[in-house]
Amino acid sequence: MKAETTKKGAITSDVELRAAWVKCWEELPQWRIQAWIERIIEHIKQVILLEGGNHYKEGRLKGELKRRVH
């Protein structure tokens, strides 16, 4: 959502920022939300493998292909 709301540059007004985030949230496609939810399990597995701490860097695993959920 940050990337979407800052495409035209940073928003400096609190009112405009809130409006942009609400609009972005309302327009967020369900398939994208579902894809994020499905990846949570993999993120949790990686955190467990690293025994917590702050070593985990969120993102796709090396070699993992981008999947679309429709």
PDB file of N, H, CA, C and O in Angstrom:
ATOM      1  N   MET A   1       0.822  -1.178   0.000  1.00  0.00           N
ATOM      2  CA  MET A   1       0.000   0.000   0.000  1.00  0.00           C
ATOM      3  C   MET A   1       0.874   1.253   0.000  1.00  0.00           C
ATOM      4  O   MET A   1       0.516   2.267  -0.598  1.00  0.00           O
ATOM      5  N   LYS A   2       2.005   1.176   0.665  1.00  0.00           N
ATOM      6  H   LYS A   2       2.296   0.352   1.152  1.00  0.00           H
ATOM      7  CA  LYS A   2       2.903   2.338   0.674  1.00  0.00           C
ATOM      8  C   LYS A   2       3.354   2.669  -0.739  1.00  0.00           C
ATOM      9  O   LYS A   2       3.338   3.831  -1.145  1.00  0.00           O
ATOM     10  N   ALA A   3       3.755   1.652  -1.484  1.00  0.00           N
ATOM     11  H   ALA A   3       3.768   0.708  -1.154  1.00  0.00           H
ATOM     12  CA  ALA A   3       4.211   1.881  -2.856  1.00  0.00           C
ATOM     13  C   ALA A   3       3.100   2.486  -3.705  1.00  0.00           C
ATOM     14  O   ALA A   3       3.347   3.373  -4.522  1.00  0.00           O
ATOM     15  N   GLU A   4       1.893   2.010  -3.511  1.00  0.00           N
ATOM     16  H   GLU A   4       1.692   1.289  -2.847  1.00  0.00           H
ATOM     17  CA  GLU A   4       0.751   2.500  -4.286  1.00  0.00           C
ATOM     18  C   GLU A   4       0.430   3.951  -3.945  1.00  0.00           C
ATOM     19  O   GLU A   4       0.141   4.750  -4.836  1.00  0.00           O
ATOM     20  N   THR A   5       0.479   4.295  -2.666  1.00  0.00           N
ATOM     21  H   THR A   5       0.714   3.646  -1.942  1.00  0.00           H
ATOM     22  CA  THR A   5       0.084   5.643  -2.260  1.00  0.00           C
ATOM     23  C   THR A   5       1.191   6.679  -2.441  1.00  0.00           C
ATOM     24  O   THR A   5       0.937   7.877  -2.309  1.00  0.00           O
ATOM     25  N   THR A   6       2.405   6.242  -2.739  1.00  0.00           N
ATOM     26  H   THR A   6       2.611   5.269  -2.845  1.00  0.00           H
ATOM     27  CA  THR A   6       3.497   7.203  -2.930  1.00  0.00           C
ATOM     28  C   THR A   6       4.009   7.229  -4.375  1.00  0.00           C
ATOM     29  O   THR A   6       5.093   7.753  -4.631  1.00  0.00           O
ATOM     30  N   LYS A   7       3.262   6.682  -5.300  1.00  0.00           N
ATOM     31  H   LYS A   7       2.381   6.257  -5.092  1.00  0.00           H
ATOM     32  CA  LYS A   7       3.679   6.674  -6.709  1.00  0.00           C
ATOM     33  C   LYS A   7       3.968   8.072  -7.244  1.00  0.00           C
ATOM     34  O   LYS A   7       4.878   8.259  -8.051  1.00  0.00           O
ATOM     35  N   LYS A   8       3.196   9.044  -6.793  1.00  0.00           N
ATOM     36  H   LYS A   8       2.457   8.892  -6.137  1.00  0.00           H
ATOM     37  CA  LYS A   8       3.362  10.422  -7.271  1.00  0.00           C
ATOM     38  C   LYS A   8       4.177  11.261  -6.304  1.00  0.00           C
ATOM     39  O   LYS A   8       4.208  12.487  -6.414  1.00  0.00           O
ATOM     40  N   GLY A   9       4.831  10.614  -5.366  1.00  0.00           N
ATOM     41  H   GLY A   9       4.806   9.618  -5.276  1.00  0.00           H
ATOM     42  CA  GLY A   9       5.626  11.324  -4.378  1.00  0.00           C
ATOM     43  C   GLY A   9       5.000  11.212  -2.997  1.00  0.00           C
ATOM     44  O   GLY A   9       3.855  10.787  -2.845  1.00  0.00           O
ATOM     45  N   ALA A  10       5.767  11.599  -2.011  1.00  0.00           N
ATOM     46  H   ALA A  10       6.697  11.945  -2.135  1.00  0.00           H
ATOM     47  CA  ALA A  10       5.310  11.502  -0.627  1.00  0.00           C
ATOM     48  C   ALA A  10       4.160  12.465  -0.376  1.00  0.00           C
ATOM     49  O   ALA A  10       4.138  13.584  -0.890  1.00  0.00           O
ATOM     50  N   ILE A  11       3.208  12.007   0.423  1.00  0.00           N
ATOM     51  H   ILE A  11       3.225  11.099   0.840  1.00  0.00           H
ATOM     52  CA  ILE A  11       2.077  12.844   0.827  1.00  0.00           C
ATOM     53  C   ILE A  11       2.441  13.480   2.165  1.00  0.00           C
ATOM     54  O   ILE A  11       2.835  12.783   3.100  1.00  0.00           O
ATOM     55  N   THR A  12       2.311  14.775   2.254  1.00  0.00           N
ATOM     56  H   THR A  12       1.990  15.341   1.494  1.00  0.00           H
ATOM     57  CA  THR A  12       2.721  15.473   3.474  1.00  0.00           C
ATOM     58  C   THR A  12       1.552  15.875   4.366  1.00  0.00           C
ATOM     59  O   THR A  12       1.755  16.183   5.541  1.00  0.00           O
ATOM     60  N   SER A  13       0.355  15.878   3.840  1.00  0.00           N
ATOM     61  H   SER A  13       0.190  15.628   2.886  1.00  0.00           H
ATOM     62  CA  SER A  13      -0.821  16.256   4.616  1.00  0.00           C
ATOM     63  C   SER A  13      -1.418  15.019   5.287  1.00  0.00           C
ATOM     64  O   SER A  13      -1.640  13.998   4.635  1.00  0.00           O
ATOM     65  N   ASP A  14      -1.676  15.118   6.594  1.00  0.00           N
ATOM     66  H   ASP A  14      -1.495  15.948   7.123  1.00  0.00           H
ATOM     67  CA  ASP A  14      -2.280  13.997   7.319  1.00  0.00           C
ATOM     68  C   ASP A  14      -3.645  13.621   6.736  1.00  0.00           C
ATOM     69  O   ASP A  14      -3.978  12.442   6.620  1.00  0.00           O
ATOM     70  N   VAL A  15      -4.415  14.620   6.378  1.00  0.00           N
ATOM     71  H   VAL A  15      -4.145  15.579   6.472  1.00  0.00           H
ATOM     72  CA  VAL A  15      -5.750  14.379   5.824  1.00  0.00           C
ATOM     73  C   VAL A  15      -5.645  13.657   4.482  1.00  0.00           C
ATOM     74  O   VAL A  15      -6.351  12.677   4.246  1.00  0.00           O
ATOM     75  N   GLU A  16      -4.767  14.139   3.605  1.00  0.00           N
ATOM     76  H   GLU A  16      -4.193  14.935   3.796  1.00  0.00           H
ATOM     77  CA  GLU A  16      -4.578  13.500   2.294  1.00  0.00           C
ATOM     78  C   GLU A  16      -4.022  12.087   2.443  1.00  0.00           C
ATOM     79  O   GLU A  16      -4.417  11.172   1.722  1.00  0.00           O
ATOM     80  N   LEU A  17      -3.105  11.926   3.383  1.00  0.00           N
ATOM     81  H   LEU A  17      -2.783  12.669   3.969  1.00  0.00           H
ATOM     82  CA  LEU A  17      -2.511  10.603   3.606  1.00  0.00           C
ATOM     83  C   LEU A  17      -3.566   9.597   4.043  1.00  0.00           C
ATOM     84  O   LEU A  17      -3.633   8.489   3.512  1.00  0.00           O
ATOM     85  N   ARG A  18      -4.382   9.981   5.001  1.00  0.00           N
ATOM     86  H   ARG A  18      -4.329  10.882   5.432  1.00  0.00           H
ATOM     87  CA  ARG A  18      -5.444   9.084   5.475  1.00  0.00           C
ATOM     88  C   ARG A  18      -6.403   8.741   4.336  1.00  0.00           C
ATOM     89  O   ARG A  18      -6.784   7.582   4.174  1.00  0.00           O
ATOM     90  N   ALA A  19      -6.792   9.739   3.550  1.00  0.00           N
ATOM     91  H   ALA A  19      -6.483  10.681   3.682  1.00  0.00           H
ATOM     92  CA  ALA A  19      -7.709   9.504   2.432  1.00  0.00           C
ATOM     93  C   ALA A  19      -7.090   8.556   1.406  1.00  0.00           C
ATOM     94  O   ALA A  19      -7.778   7.681   0.881  1.00  0.00           O
ATOM     95  N   ALA A  20      -5.801   8.721   1.116  1.00  0.00           N
ATOM     96  H   ALA A  20      -5.242   9.432   1.543  1.00  0.00           H
ATOM     97  CA  ALA A  20      -5.117   7.857   0.145  1.00  0.00           C
ATOM     98  C   ALA A  20      -5.044   6.420   0.647  1.00  0.00           C
ATOM     99  O   ALA A  20      -5.249   5.484  -0.126  1.00  0.00           O
ATOM    100  N   TRP A  21      -4.754   6.234   1.940  1.00  0.00           N
ATOM    101  H   TRP A  21      -4.588   6.994   2.569  1.00  0.00           H
ATOM    102  CA  TRP A  21      -4.668   4.878   2.500  1.00  0.00           C
ATOM    103  C   TRP A  21      -6.036   4.202   2.522  1.00  0.00           C
ATOM    104  O   TRP A  21      -6.152   3.018   2.207  1.00  0.00           O
ATOM    105  N   VAL A  22      -7.061   4.947   2.890  1.00  0.00           N
ATOM    106  H   VAL A  22      -6.967   5.910   3.146  1.00  0.00           H
ATOM    107  CA  VAL A  22      -8.415   4.372   2.915  1.00  0.00           C
ATOM    108  C   VAL A  22      -8.830   3.971   1.505  1.00  0.00           C
ATOM    109  O   VAL A  22      -9.366   2.881   1.306  1.00  0.00           O
ATOM    110  N   LYS A  23      -8.589   4.838   0.524  1.00  0.00           N
ATOM    111  H   LYS A  23      -8.154   5.724   0.685  1.00  0.00           H
ATOM    112  CA  LYS A  23      -8.932   4.535  -0.870  1.00  0.00           C
ATOM    113  C   LYS A  23      -8.173   3.294  -1.356  1.00  0.00           C
ATOM    114  O   LYS A  23      -8.752   2.411  -1.988  1.00  0.00           O
ATOM    115  N   CYS A  24      -6.888   3.240  -1.058  1.00  0.00           N
ATOM    116  H   CYS A  24      -6.417   3.957  -0.544  1.00  0.00           H
ATOM    117  CA  CYS A  24      -6.066   2.107  -1.477  1.00  0.00           C
ATOM    118  C   CYS A  24      -6.580   0.813  -0.850  1.00  0.00           C
ATOM    119  O   CYS A  24      -6.674  -0.213  -1.524  1.00  0.00           O
ATOM    120  N   TRP A  25      -6.910   0.863   0.431  1.00  0.00           N
ATOM    121  H   TRP A  25      -6.834   1.696   0.979  1.00  0.00           H
ATOM    122  CA  TRP A  25      -7.407  -0.320   1.143  1.00  0.00           C
ATOM    123  C   TRP A  25      -8.725  -0.799   0.535  1.00  0.00           C
ATOM    124  O   TRP A  25      -8.921  -1.998   0.335  1.00  0.00           O
ATOM    125  N   GLU A  26      -9.618   0.129   0.245  1.00  0.00           N
ATOM    126  H   GLU A  26      -9.459   1.103   0.407  1.00  0.00           H
ATOM    127  CA  GLU A  26     -10.921  -0.239  -0.319  1.00  0.00           C
ATOM    128  C   GLU A  26     -10.793  -0.828  -1.718  1.00  0.00           C
ATOM    129  O   GLU A  26     -11.632  -1.629  -2.129  1.00  0.00           O
ATOM    130  N   GLU A  27      -9.751  -0.439  -2.457  1.00  0.00           N
ATOM    131  H   GLU A  27      -9.069   0.212  -2.123  1.00  0.00           H
ATOM    132  CA  GLU A  27      -9.558  -0.925  -3.826  1.00  0.00           C
ATOM    133  C   GLU A  27      -8.644  -2.143  -3.907  1.00  0.00           C
ATOM    134  O   GLU A  27      -8.416  -2.674  -4.993  1.00  0.00           O
ATOM    135  N   LEU A  28      -8.121  -2.587  -2.773  1.00  0.00           N
ATOM    136  H   LEU A  28      -8.306  -2.155  -1.890  1.00  0.00           H
ATOM    137  CA  LEU A  28      -7.197  -3.717  -2.757  1.00  0.00           C
ATOM    138  C   LEU A  28      -7.911  -4.990  -3.211  1.00  0.00           C
ATOM    139  O   LEU A  28      -8.916  -5.373  -2.614  1.00  0.00           O
ATOM    140  N   PRO A  29      -7.413  -5.647  -4.250  1.00  0.00           N
ATOM    141  CA  PRO A  29      -8.089  -6.847  -4.759  1.00  0.00           C
ATOM    142  C   PRO A  29      -7.993  -8.024  -3.776  1.00  0.00           C
ATOM    143  O   PRO A  29      -6.971  -8.224  -3.121  1.00  0.00           O
ATOM    144  N   GLN A  30      -9.055  -8.774  -3.695  1.00  0.00           N
ATOM    145  H   GLN A  30      -9.886  -8.612  -4.227  1.00  0.00           H
ATOM    146  CA  GLN A  30      -9.116  -9.911  -2.782  1.00  0.00           C
ATOM    147  C   GLN A  30      -8.030 -10.943  -3.077  1.00  0.00           C
ATOM    148  O   GLN A  30      -7.507 -11.567  -2.153  1.00  0.00           O
ATOM    149  N   TRP A  31      -7.684 -11.132  -4.352  1.00  0.00           N
ATOM    150  H   TRP A  31      -8.109 -10.625  -5.102  1.00  0.00           H
ATOM    151  CA  TRP A  31      -6.664 -12.132  -4.696  1.00  0.00           C
ATOM    152  C   TRP A  31      -5.312 -11.755  -4.087  1.00  0.00           C
ATOM    153  O   TRP A  31      -4.545 -12.633  -3.692  1.00  0.00           O
ATOM    154  N   ARG A  32      -5.019 -10.456  -4.009  1.00  0.00           N
ATOM    155  H   ARG A  32      -5.643  -9.743  -4.330  1.00  0.00           H
ATOM    156  CA  ARG A  32      -3.742 -10.024  -3.451  1.00  0.00           C
ATOM    157  C   ARG A  32      -3.708 -10.283  -1.936  1.00  0.00           C
ATOM    158  O   ARG A  32      -2.701 -10.752  -1.406  1.00  0.00           O
ATOM    159  N   ILE A  33      -4.793  -9.981  -1.261  1.00  0.00           N
ATOM    160  H   ILE A  33      -5.611  -9.600  -1.692  1.00  0.00           H
ATOM    161  CA  ILE A  33      -4.885 -10.243   0.180  1.00  0.00           C
ATOM    162  C   ILE A  33      -4.708 -11.733   0.432  1.00  0.00           C
ATOM    163  O   ILE A  33      -3.975 -12.126   1.340  1.00  0.00           O
ATOM    164  N   GLN A  34      -5.373 -12.566  -0.364  1.00  0.00           N
ATOM    165  H   GLN A  34      -5.968 -12.246  -1.101  1.00  0.00           H
ATOM    166  CA  GLN A  34      -5.287 -14.028  -0.203  1.00  0.00           C
ATOM    167  C   GLN A  34      -3.850 -14.512  -0.423  1.00  0.00           C
ATOM    168  O   GLN A  34      -3.386 -15.397   0.297  1.00  0.00           O
ATOM    169  N   ALA A  35      -3.150 -13.955  -1.390  1.00  0.00           N
ATOM    170  H   ALA A  35      -3.527 -13.236  -1.974  1.00  0.00           H
ATOM    171  CA  ALA A  35      -1.762 -14.353  -1.647  1.00  0.00           C
ATOM    172  C   ALA A  35      -0.882 -14.023  -0.452  1.00  0.00           C
ATOM    173  O   ALA A  35      -0.020 -14.819  -0.082  1.00  0.00           O
ATOM    174  N   TRP A  36      -1.090 -12.851   0.161  1.00  0.00           N
ATOM    175  H   TRP A  36      -1.791 -12.204  -0.140  1.00  0.00           H
ATOM    176  CA  TRP A  36      -0.320 -12.476   1.351  1.00  0.00           C
ATOM    177  C   TRP A  36      -0.585 -13.456   2.482  1.00  0.00           C
ATOM    178  O   TRP A  36       0.341 -13.886   3.170  1.00  0.00           O
ATOM    179  N   ILE A  37      -1.851 -13.809   2.673  1.00  0.00           N
ATOM    180  H   ILE A  37      -2.604 -13.461   2.114  1.00  0.00           H
ATOM    181  CA  ILE A  37      -2.224 -14.732   3.746  1.00  0.00           C
ATOM    182  C   ILE A  37      -1.565 -16.091   3.528  1.00  0.00           C
ATOM    183  O   ILE A  37      -1.053 -16.691   4.473  1.00  0.00           O
ATOM    184  N   GLU A  38      -1.575 -16.574   2.298  1.00  0.00           N
ATOM    185  H   GLU A  38      -1.991 -16.086   1.530  1.00  0.00           H
ATOM    186  CA  GLU A  38      -0.998 -17.885   1.998  1.00  0.00           C
ATOM    187  C   GLU A  38       0.511 -17.911   2.229  1.00  0.00           C
ATOM    188  O   GLU A  38       1.060 -18.968   2.540  1.00  0.00           O
ATOM    189  N   ARG A  39       1.195 -16.777   2.083  1.00  0.00           N
ATOM    190  H   ARG A  39       0.749 -15.918   1.830  1.00  0.00           H
ATOM    191  CA  ARG A  39       2.648 -16.739   2.293  1.00  0.00           C
ATOM    192  C   ARG A  39       3.040 -16.633   3.768  1.00  0.00           C
ATOM    193  O   ARG A  39       4.203 -16.845   4.112  1.00  0.00           O
ATOM    194  N   ILE A  40       2.091 -16.309   4.636  1.00  0.00           N
ATOM    195  H   ILE A  40       1.146 -16.136   4.357  1.00  0.00           H
ATOM    196  CA  ILE A  40       2.399 -16.163   6.060  1.00  0.00           C
ATOM    197  C   ILE A  40       3.031 -17.433   6.620  1.00  0.00           C
ATOM    198  O   ILE A  40       3.971 -17.355   7.411  1.00  0.00           O
ATOM    199  N   ILE A  41       2.532 -18.589   6.225  1.00  0.00           N
ATOM    200  H   ILE A  41       1.769 -18.652   5.582  1.00  0.00           H
ATOM    201  CA  ILE A  41       3.053 -19.867   6.727  1.00  0.00           C
ATOM    202  C   ILE A  41       4.543 -19.999   6.428  1.00  0.00           C
ATOM    203  O   ILE A  41       5.314 -20.430   7.286  1.00  0.00           O
ATOM    204  N   GLU A  42       4.945 -19.633   5.227  1.00  0.00           N
ATOM    205  H   GLU A  42       4.319 -19.283   4.530  1.00  0.00           H
ATOM    206  CA  GLU A  42       6.365 -19.726   4.866  1.00  0.00           C
ATOM    207  C   GLU A  42       7.206 -18.744   5.667  1.00  0.00           C
ATOM    208  O   GLU A  42       8.325 -19.069   6.064  1.00  0.00           O
ATOM    209  N   HIS A  43       6.690 -17.565   5.905  1.00  0.00           N
ATOM    210  H   HIS A  43       5.781 -17.301   5.583  1.00  0.00           H
ATOM    211  CA  HIS A  43       7.416 -16.582   6.712  1.00  0.00           C
ATOM    212  C   HIS A  43       7.616 -17.114   8.135  1.00  0.00           C
ATOM    213  O   HIS A  43       8.699 -16.990   8.707  1.00  0.00           O
ATOM    214  N   ILE A  44       6.575 -17.697   8.687  1.00  0.00           N
ATOM    215  H   ILE A  44       5.695 -17.797   8.223  1.00  0.00           H
ATOM    216  CA  ILE A  44       6.664 -18.242  10.047  1.00  0.00           C
ATOM    217  C   ILE A  44       7.690 -19.372  10.097  1.00  0.00           C
ATOM    218  O   ILE A  44       8.478 -19.445  11.040  1.00  0.00           O
ATOM    219  N   LYS A  45       7.690 -20.250   9.100  1.00  0.00           N
ATOM    220  H   LYS A  45       7.050 -20.190   8.334  1.00  0.00           H
ATOM    221  CA  LYS A  45       8.675 -21.342   9.061  1.00  0.00           C
ATOM    222  C   LYS A  45      10.099 -20.796   9.064  1.00  0.00           C
ATOM    223  O   LYS A  45      10.968 -21.333   9.750  1.00  0.00           O
ATOM    224  N   GLN A  46      10.340 -19.739   8.307  1.00  0.00           N
ATOM    225  H   GLN A  46       9.634 -19.302   7.749  1.00  0.00           H
ATOM    226  CA  GLN A  46      11.678 -19.167   8.245  1.00  0.00           C
ATOM    227  C   GLN A  46      12.091 -18.551   9.578  1.00  0.00           C
ATOM    228  O   GLN A  46      13.240 -18.690   9.997  1.00  0.00           O
ATOM    229  N   VAL A  47      11.171 -17.881  10.237  1.00  0.00           N
ATOM    230  H   VAL A  47      10.237 -17.769   9.897  1.00  0.00           H
ATOM    231  CA  VAL A  47      11.470 -17.297  11.544  1.00  0.00           C
ATOM    232  C   VAL A  47      11.809 -18.398  12.541  1.00  0.00           C
ATOM    233  O   VAL A  47      12.732 -18.251  13.342  1.00  0.00           O
ATOM    234  N   ILE A  48      11.064 -19.502  12.494  1.00  0.00           N
ATOM    235  H   ILE A  48      10.314 -19.621  11.843  1.00  0.00           H
ATOM    236  CA  ILE A  48      11.333 -20.637  13.391  1.00  0.00           C
ATOM    237  C   ILE A  48      12.706 -21.225  13.097  1.00  0.00           C
ATOM    238  O   ILE A  48      13.466 -21.511  14.023  1.00  0.00           O
ATOM    239  N   LEU A  49      13.038 -21.411  11.805  1.00  0.00           N
ATOM    240  H   LEU A  49      12.420 -21.178  11.053  1.00  0.00           H
ATOM    241  CA  LEU A  49      14.352 -21.947  11.438  1.00  0.00           C
ATOM    242  C   LEU A  49      15.485 -21.068  11.956  1.00  0.00           C
ATOM    243  O   LEU A  49      16.544 -21.567  12.336  1.00  0.00           O
ATOM    244  N   LEU A  50      15.255 -19.770  11.969  1.00  0.00           N
ATOM    245  H   LEU A  50      14.395 -19.365  11.661  1.00  0.00           H
ATOM    246  CA  LEU A  50      16.273 -18.832  12.432  1.00  0.00           C
ATOM    247  C   LEU A  50      16.208 -18.617  13.947  1.00  0.00           C
ATOM    248  O   LEU A  50      16.947 -17.805  14.505  1.00  0.00           O
ATOM    249  N   GLU A  51      15.319 -19.351  14.592  1.00  0.00           N
ATOM    250  H   GLU A  51      14.718 -20.010  14.139  1.00  0.00           H
ATOM    251  CA  GLU A  51      15.129 -19.272  16.045  1.00  0.00           C
ATOM    252  C   GLU A  51      14.843 -17.848  16.504  1.00  0.00           C
ATOM    253  O   GLU A  51      15.378 -17.386  17.512  1.00  0.00           O
ATOM    254  N   GLY A  52      13.993 -17.163  15.751  1.00  0.00           N
ATOM    255  H   GLY A  52      13.558 -17.538  14.933  1.00  0.00           H
ATOM    256  CA  GLY A  52      13.592 -15.806  16.123  1.00  0.00           C
ATOM    257  C   GLY A  52      14.671 -14.795  15.822  1.00  0.00           C
ATOM    258  O   GLY A  52      15.357 -14.886  14.804  1.00  0.00           O
ATOM    259  N   GLY A  53      14.817 -13.844  16.697  1.00  0.00           N
ATOM    260  H   GLY A  53      14.259 -13.770  17.524  1.00  0.00           H
ATOM    261  CA  GLY A  53      15.817 -12.803  16.481  1.00  0.00           C
ATOM    262  C   GLY A  53      15.405 -11.863  15.365  1.00  0.00           C
ATOM    263  O   GLY A  53      14.237 -11.814  14.980  1.00  0.00           O
ATOM    264  N   ASN A  54      16.356 -11.130  14.858  1.00  0.00           N
ATOM    265  H   ASN A  54      17.305 -11.170  15.172  1.00  0.00           H
ATOM    266  CA  ASN A  54      16.046 -10.178  13.795  1.00  0.00           C
ATOM    267  C   ASN A  54      16.811 -10.476  12.512  1.00  0.00           C
ATOM    268  O   ASN A  54      17.149  -9.564  11.757  1.00  0.00           O
ATOM    269  N   HIS A  55      17.080 -11.749  12.270  1.00  0.00           N
ATOM    270  H   HIS A  55      16.805 -12.489  12.883  1.00  0.00           H
ATOM    271  CA  HIS A  55      17.854 -12.136  11.092  1.00  0.00           C
ATOM    272  C   HIS A  55      16.989 -12.399   9.863  1.00  0.00           C
ATOM    273  O   HIS A  55      17.492 -12.412   8.740  1.00  0.00           O
ATOM    274  N   TYR A  56      15.706 -12.606  10.069  1.00  0.00           N
ATOM    275  H   TYR A  56      15.296 -12.596  10.981  1.00  0.00           H
ATOM    276  CA  TYR A  56      14.823 -12.919   8.946  1.00  0.00           C
ATOM    277  C   TYR A  56      14.554 -11.665   8.120  1.00  0.00           C
ATOM    278  O   TYR A  56      14.186 -10.619   8.653  1.00  0.00           O
ATOM    279  N   LYS A  57      14.744 -11.790   6.821  1.00  0.00           N
ATOM    280  H   LYS A  57      15.043 -12.640   6.387  1.00  0.00           H
ATOM    281  CA  LYS A  57      14.435 -10.696   5.913  1.00  0.00           C
ATOM    282  C   LYS A  57      13.219 -11.120   5.105  1.00  0.00           C
ATOM    283  O   LYS A  57      13.276 -12.074   4.329  1.00  0.00           O
ATOM    284  N   GLU A  58      12.131 -10.408   5.292  1.00  0.00           N
ATOM    285  H   GLU A  58      12.084  -9.633   5.922  1.00  0.00           H
ATOM    286  CA  GLU A  58      10.884 -10.755   4.631  1.00  0.00           C
ATOM    287  C   GLU A  58      11.038 -10.662   3.126  1.00  0.00           C
ATOM    288  O   GLU A  58      11.727  -9.779   2.615  1.00  0.00           O
ATOM    289  N   GLY A  59      10.403 -11.565   2.430  1.00  0.00           N
ATOM    290  H   GLY A  59       9.843 -12.282   2.845  1.00  0.00           H
ATOM    291  CA  GLY A  59      10.429 -11.576   0.972  1.00  0.00           C
ATOM    292  C   GLY A  59      10.388 -13.002   0.479  1.00  0.00           C
ATOM    293  O   GLY A  59      10.271 -13.940   1.268  1.00  0.00           O
ATOM    294  N   ARG A  60      10.483 -13.160  -0.790  1.00  0.00           N
ATOM    295  H   ARG A  60      10.578 -12.398  -1.431  1.00  0.00           H
ATOM    296  CA  ARG A  60      10.458 -14.501  -1.360  1.00  0.00           C
ATOM    297  C   ARG A  60      11.789 -15.198  -1.120  1.00  0.00           C
ATOM    298  O   ARG A  60      12.847 -14.569  -1.088  1.00  0.00           O
ATOM    299  N   LEU A  61      11.706 -16.510  -0.953  1.00  0.00           N
ATOM    300  H   LEU A  61      10.847 -17.021  -0.979  1.00  0.00           H
ATOM    301  CA  LEU A  61      12.912 -17.297  -0.781  1.00  0.00           C
ATOM    302  C   LEU A  61      13.669 -17.331  -2.104  1.00  0.00           C
ATOM    303  O   LEU A  61      13.076 -17.189  -3.173  1.00  0.00           O
ATOM    304  N   LYS A  62      14.944 -17.516  -2.024  1.00  0.00           N
ATOM    305  H   LYS A  62      15.426 -17.632  -1.155  1.00  0.00           H
ATOM    306  CA  LYS A  62      15.772 -17.553  -3.235  1.00  0.00           C
ATOM    307  C   LYS A  62      15.246 -18.629  -4.183  1.00  0.00           C
ATOM    308  O   LYS A  62      15.079 -19.783  -3.788  1.00  0.00           O
ATOM    309  N   GLY A  63      14.989 -18.254  -5.414  1.00  0.00           N
ATOM    310  H   GLY A  63      15.125 -17.317  -5.735  1.00  0.00           H
ATOM    311  CA  GLY A  63      14.510 -19.184  -6.423  1.00  0.00           C
ATOM    312  C   GLY A  63      13.010 -19.378  -6.420  1.00  0.00           C
ATOM    313  O   GLY A  63      12.481 -20.031  -7.320  1.00  0.00           O
ATOM    314  N   GLU A  64      12.301 -18.833  -5.437  1.00  0.00           N
ATOM    315  H   GLU A  64      12.731 -18.303  -4.706  1.00  0.00           H
ATOM    316  CA  GLU A  64      10.864 -19.005  -5.377  1.00  0.00           C
ATOM    317  C   GLU A  64      10.209 -18.122  -6.437  1.00  0.00           C
ATOM    318  O   GLU A  64      10.538 -16.943  -6.573  1.00  0.00           O
ATOM    319  N   LEU A  65       9.291 -18.705  -7.174  1.00  0.00           N
ATOM    320  H   LEU A  65       9.024 -19.662  -7.063  1.00  0.00           H
ATOM    321  CA  LEU A  65       8.610 -17.964  -8.227  1.00  0.00           C
ATOM    322  C   LEU A  65       7.431 -17.189  -7.660  1.00  0.00           C
ATOM    323  O   LEU A  65       6.818 -17.585  -6.669  1.00  0.00           O
ATOM    324  N   LYS A  66       7.139 -16.097  -8.303  1.00  0.00           N
ATOM    325  H   LYS A  66       7.637 -15.776  -9.109  1.00  0.00           H
ATOM    326  CA  LYS A  66       6.000 -15.292  -7.919  1.00  0.00           C
ATOM    327  C   LYS A  66       4.729 -16.046  -8.341  1.00  0.00           C
ATOM    328  O   LYS A  66       4.581 -16.435  -9.499  1.00  0.00           O
ATOM    329  N   ARG A  67       3.831 -16.241  -7.394  1.00  0.00           N
ATOM    330  H   ARG A  67       3.951 -15.925  -6.453  1.00  0.00           H
ATOM    331  CA  ARG A  67       2.592 -16.958  -7.692  1.00  0.00           C
ATOM    332  C   ARG A  67       1.423 -15.994  -7.647  1.00  0.00           C
ATOM    333  O   ARG A  67       1.386 -15.087  -6.816  1.00  0.00           O
ATOM    334  N   ARG A  68       0.485 -16.191  -8.527  1.00  0.00           N
ATOM    335  H   ARG A  68       0.515 -16.928  -9.202  1.00  0.00           H
ATOM    336  CA  ARG A  68      -0.737 -15.389  -8.518  1.00  0.00           C
ATOM    337  C   ARG A  68      -1.859 -16.264  -8.024  1.00  0.00           C
ATOM    338  O   ARG A  68      -1.958 -17.435  -8.389  1.00  0.00           O
ATOM    339  N   VAL A  69      -2.694 -15.697  -7.202  1.00  0.00           N
ATOM    340  H   VAL A  69      -2.614 -14.745  -6.905  1.00  0.00           H
ATOM    341  CA  VAL A  69      -3.868 -16.394  -6.703  1.00  0.00           C
ATOM    342  C   VAL A  69      -5.085 -15.681  -7.264  1.00  0.00           C
ATOM    343  O   VAL A  69      -5.238 -14.471  -7.100  1.00  0.00           O
ATOM    344  N   HIS A  70      -5.941 -16.431  -7.919  1.00  0.00           N
ATOM    345  H   HIS A  70      -5.816 -17.414  -8.052  1.00  0.00           H
ATOM    346  CA  HIS A  70      -7.156 -15.802  -8.507  1.00  0.00           C
ATOM    347  C   HIS A  70      -8.381 -16.392  -7.879  1.00  0.00           C
ATOM    348  O   HIS A  70      -9.499 -16.009  -8.226  1.00  0.00           O
TER     349      HIS A  70
END
